[in-house]
Amino acid sequence: MSQRWRPVRWLGACCWGALLLAAATLAAAAEIDGAASHAGFSLQTRWGQTLQGRFPSVRGEVDTLADGRRRVRLELATGDVEILGHPGYTRFTRGQGFFAAARWPQVEFLSDPYPPALLQHGGTLGGSLRIRGIARHTVFLIEPATCARPGRDCDVVAGGRIRRSDFDMGRWRVAISEEVAFALRIRLRADGGA
């Protein structure tokens, strides 16, 4: 074989290897079960009232990376977000001063890679949280699992806090406190992925 064909063979082998690795990674993705998962948040009014909100639409997946670590991608639809028992506050949270659902239809979280043991033992999980088109590194606290297969046999429970002003949600400061507390209970679909 001539010398000039060796780099071409090497490049071809690298491309095939990359494709196989990508296919293996995609095959190991596990879909989040939107019907069994819950994503909510709470707000405090200046009068001491706690408002409980929820995202009825939860989507996402957990990918297994080539090195065995995992990465979660979570999407929460803002168009159907609601404040339980308060239609007026529901309109406010969907509106321009808060999630701006007409322009920014979802909240997105892409985690940093993490070891599977994090879900067993609990700890912090960082990642990029995007609200209103603004991405900020945010840390969620994962609670220790209550079962051997978290996400399958029991919920993965996580919580975190953000400041509204970090995501340009500064309206209504007189009425609503700056801090938003998120609470997540995530389950994976029983029929897919790793």
N, C-alpha and C positions, 0 to 999 in steps of 0.2 A: 504494500500500500504506500502511496506517495505521501511525503511529509505534509503537503498542503491539505490533505483530507483529514488528518488527525484532529486539528482544531474543530473542524466541522462535526466530526463524530463526537468529540468531547462536548461541544455546545449542544448537540442534539440529545445526548444522554442527560445533560443537566436539565434541559427543558422537560424531558419526560419525567425525570425525578421530581422536579418541581410540581408538575401536573399531578403525579401520583400522590405526593405529599398533600397538595391542596384537596384532592378528592378524599383522602383519608381523613383530613381535618373536617371537611364538610359532612362526611358520613357520620362523624362522631357528634354532630350537633344534636342537642335535645331541645325540643320546643317547649316553651312555657305554656302551661295550661291556663288560658285566660279565664275559663269558667271556675276553676278551683283556686285561682290566685286573687289576692286582694291588695289594692294599693290605696292608701288613704293619707290624709294630712290633717293637721289641726292648726287653728289660728286662735289667738286671743283678742277679744275686743278690749278697748280701753275701759270698758265698764265691768271687766272681770268675767265676761261670758266666754266659754270655750266653744268654738265652732268646729264641727267635725265634717271634713270633706272626703269625697271618694272619687276615684277614677273607675267607672264601670268597665271601661275597655282597657285590658292589660294584654300586651303582646310581647314577644321576645324569644330569645333562645340562649342556650349555654353551649359554647363551643369548647371542645377539647383541643388544646394546642399540641403541636408536635412534641414539646418537651413534657407533656402530661399535665401542665397547668390548665386552668379553665379561664374563660372570659365570658361574662354575661352581658347581653344587650337587652335593654328593657325599653319599651315604648308605651307611653300612657297618653291616650287621646284626651285633648283638652276640650273638645266640643261638647262632650257629654258629662264633664266634671260637674259635681253637685255638692252643695252644702246641705247636709241632711236636715230636713224640716224648715229650711229657710230659702224660699224661692228668690227673694231679693238678693241675698248674699250669693246665691247660685249665679244669678245674672252678673253680679259684680266680678266673681272669680273667672267667668268666661270672657268678660269684657276687656277693653283696651287697657285698663289700669292694673290688670293682674295677669292672667295667662294669655290674653289677646288671641283667643281661639280661632277667630276668623283668619288671622294672618299666620299664626304659629300653631298648627293643629295638633302638635304632640310635644310632650316632654320626653327627652331621650337620655338614657344613662348607658354608657359603655365603660365597663369596669376595667381596671388594671388586671393583668394576669394574676391568678391566685392559685395556691395549692389546694387540692380537694379537701385536705384535712381542715382547712379554715371553716368549712361548713360543719364539721364534727365538733370542733373545739371552740368555735366562736372567735371573734376578734374584729379587726377593722378591715374594711374593703374600700379602697379608693377608686376613683374613676372620674370620667368626664360627664358632668351633668349639664344638659343643654335645655334651657328654658328661654322662650322668646328669642331664639337664635343666638343666645349668649351662652358660651360654654365656660364652666368653671370646674376646677378640680374639687371634688366633694368626697367626704368620707362617711361611710355608713358603718354602723356597728352591727355585726352579725351575732345573734345569740347562739349559744351552744345548742347542738341538735338534741332532740328528744328521741331519736330513733337511729338505727344503723345506716339507713339510706335517706339522708335529708334531701328533700325535693321530691322523693318518690313516696316514702312511707309517712312522712311528716312534713310540715311546712318549713321552709327556710324563712326565718323571721329576722328582719332588719329594720333599723331606724336611723334617721339622720336629721340634721337641722340645717336650714339655710337662712340667709338674710335676704329679704325681698329686694332691697336696694342693689344687691349684687347682680340681679337679673332684670334691672330696670322695671320693677314692679312697685314703684314708690308711691302710687296714688293712695289716697284714703289713710294716710299716716295718722290722722287725728282719730280715726275710728278703729283701725286694725293695727296690731303690734307688728314690729319689724320681722320677727322670727316666724318661720313656718317649720313645723315638725312633720316629717314624713314617716309613715309606718307601712311596712311591706310584709306580706305573707305570700311566699312564692311556692308553687307546685309545678312540677314538670308533667308533661303528658305521659301517660303510662305506655303508649305505643311507639315512642320514638327515641332514637339516639342513645347516647351513653349515659 
